[in-house]
């Protein structure tokens, strides 16, 4: 469901004005039934507005079907729905807090400080420091080696930056949501 939600959400973000199930299904390549399920869910959650439009021409027999059309209610809410979800109070949040606080007190920190104070494994601390270095948030005080001290160069506040190994620069343009 989440993969379909992302695909359909990206199409909806590009739409201006009203759109129908058929139009979204045609642009995504998904079945109309799958698109209908996702659009109904987004409507129930208040992300979309739904309008009923009477058919222009009545069928000769039977009751004519009405056509549902949709419109985005809020671009911001839709972006939050399809964007990556960040959990709070994770190991990365604790590591970021240690890095910020140690940098404020001493001006620098080591990977050992992060391991001990954030209570994380060595591999996790090294990975997080590497991603912060690639993204330009921290720099070493001296060239590499064991016990190298790191300086915080770019402080983005109490909310940790969203670092990812899937992006070339190590950071995705997404600010974490939650408490500040």
C-alpha atoms as one frame of an Amber mdcrd trajectory, in Angstrom:
protein
   0.000   0.000   0.000   2.799   2.448   0.823   4.519   1.963  -2.540   1.236
   2.627  -4.366   0.647   5.630  -2.106   4.022   7.120  -3.078   3.470   6.547
  -6.808  -0.048   7.983  -6.752   0.972  10.812  -4.407   3.693  11.982  -6.783
   1.202  12.087  -9.662  -1.320  13.999  -7.542   1.346  16.541  -6.550   1.866
  17.312 -10.229  -1.842  17.782 -10.889  -3.349  21.245 -10.963  -7.049  21.395
 -10.257  -9.380  18.428 -10.509  -8.476  14.861 -11.459 -10.275  11.552 -11.788
  -9.440   7.939 -10.946  -9.037   7.146 -14.659  -6.577   9.975 -15.197  -4.393
   8.934 -12.240  -4.582   5.258 -13.274  -3.520   6.161 -16.812  -0.528   8.207
 -15.602   0.647   5.687 -12.983  -0.013   2.493 -14.920  -1.877   1.028 -11.917
  -5.347  -0.481 -12.077  -8.346   1.765 -11.489  -9.353  -0.368  -8.488  -5.958
   0.168  -6.808  -6.064   3.891  -7.497  -9.640   4.095  -6.160  -8.599   2.440
  -2.875  -5.728   4.873  -2.330  -7.774   7.949  -3.298 -10.602   6.905  -0.964
  -8.099   6.480   1.862  -6.613   9.920   1.211 -10.132  11.385   1.117 -11.004
   9.807   4.501  -7.783  11.218   5.970  -8.630  14.727   4.733  -5.810  14.980
   2.186  -8.189  15.108  -0.810 -11.548  16.674  -1.508 -14.063  14.547  -3.415
 -16.787  15.846  -5.705 -19.605  13.985  -7.378 -20.312  14.969 -10.953 -23.451
  13.891 -12.765 -22.891  12.327 -16.177 -23.522  14.570 -19.127 -25.618  12.016
 -20.959 -27.911   9.521 -19.298 -27.725   5.931 -20.446 -30.711   4.530 -22.280
 -31.401   1.921 -19.626 -30.423   1.504 -16.009 -29.290   4.100 -13.583 -26.491
   6.309 -14.884 -23.242   6.135 -12.943 -21.956   9.338 -11.417 -18.292  10.183
 -11.791 -16.103  11.036  -8.796 -13.493  13.720  -9.204 -10.896  14.761  -6.665
  -8.836  17.781  -5.713  -5.883  18.210  -3.343  -6.876  19.907  -0.108  -3.336
  20.571   1.076  -0.015  20.091  -0.686   1.861  20.152   2.627  -0.190  17.322
   4.166   0.201  15.202   1.030   3.988  15.708   1.094   4.053  14.518   4.714
   2.031  11.439   3.745   4.313  10.319   0.934   7.612  11.487   2.473   9.878
   9.342   4.641   8.663   8.860   8.181  11.169   9.606  10.892  10.835   8.065
  14.322  11.656  10.052  17.431  14.145   9.166  20.153  16.111   6.815  17.952
  19.799   5.997  18.211  20.524   8.665  15.591  18.631  11.262  17.673  20.687
  10.330  20.744  23.941  10.477  18.770  23.048  13.901  17.359  22.239  15.171
  20.845  25.604  13.915  22.152  27.465  15.514  19.231  25.754  18.877  19.730
  26.175  18.931  23.513  29.815  17.752  23.479  30.621  20.325  20.802  29.065
  23.099  22.885  30.991  22.065  26.018  34.397  21.013  24.678  34.324  22.217
  21.101  34.944  18.693  19.796  33.946  15.043  20.239  35.239  11.577  19.434
  33.479   8.462  18.178  34.167   6.958  21.624  32.192   9.793  23.256  29.259
   9.064  20.971  29.399   5.319  21.717  29.500   5.781  25.489  27.066   8.662
  25.913  24.476   7.659  23.293  24.740   3.952  24.235  25.088   2.729  20.657
  27.271   0.163  18.927  30.586   1.189  17.427  29.453   0.433  13.854  26.385
   2.665  14.197  28.393   5.559  15.625  31.038   5.294  12.893  28.371   5.162
  10.170  26.550   8.225  11.564  29.781  10.217  11.873  30.750   9.235   8.317
  27.362  10.376   6.953  27.577  13.678   8.865  31.097  14.219   7.481  29.939
  13.552   3.898  27.029  15.951   4.340  29.348  18.677   5.668  28.045  18.864
   9.246  31.326  17.853  10.907  35.060  18.020  10.112  38.053  16.290  11.697
  40.372  18.429  13.835  43.384  16.530  12.475  43.852  14.050   9.622  42.356
  10.583  10.235  43.560   7.885  12.553  42.429   6.365  15.823  41.013   8.810
  18.362  40.460  11.601  15.862  38.500  14.525  17.296  35.614  15.961  15.292
  34.287  19.534  15.219  30.681  20.475  14.532  30.782  22.869  11.563  27.086
  23.209  10.733  24.572  23.017  13.590  21.015  22.620  12.318  19.424  22.714
  15.793  18.088  20.061  18.145  16.455  18.042  15.354  19.004  15.778  13.727
  19.678  16.079  10.011  18.251  13.225   7.948  21.406  11.538   6.691  21.207
   8.714   4.206  23.729   6.533   2.416  21.437   6.480  -0.655  22.076  10.116
  -1.519  25.404  11.211  -3.027  25.959  14.033  -0.545  24.725  11.936   2.400
  21.730  14.090   3.242  18.172  14.153   1.959  16.310  17.452   1.759  13.813
  16.456   4.399  13.610  17.945   7.853  12.500  15.623  10.616   9.036  16.107
  12.022   8.069  15.949  15.634   9.254  17.738  18.751  11.699  20.561  18.368
